[in-house]
């Protein structure tokens, strides 16, 4: 899904949010963005664990990668990447 499919905020409010956001320093904006990314990762991992309580951490990380990057790679590319990552996890973490 794209941003426009979730867009439910009026344009006037979006502009107000942007003005407030731009008042912050670059460092503050970077910190805010980092915090959002961290929180989204945590929520996604929690969702994966809730749906698959018996999965290993390696399998959860593979699914997290798939969810985040599924629109950035073809199905064939994704399969290759996931196989590579799975082998990496086996070698280094299991």
Secondary structure, 3 states (H helix, E strand, C coil): CCHHHHCCCCHHHHHHHHHHHHCCCHHHHHHHHHHHHHHHHHHHHHHHHHHCCCCCHHHHHHHHHHHHHCCCCCHHHHHHHHHHHHHHHHHHHC
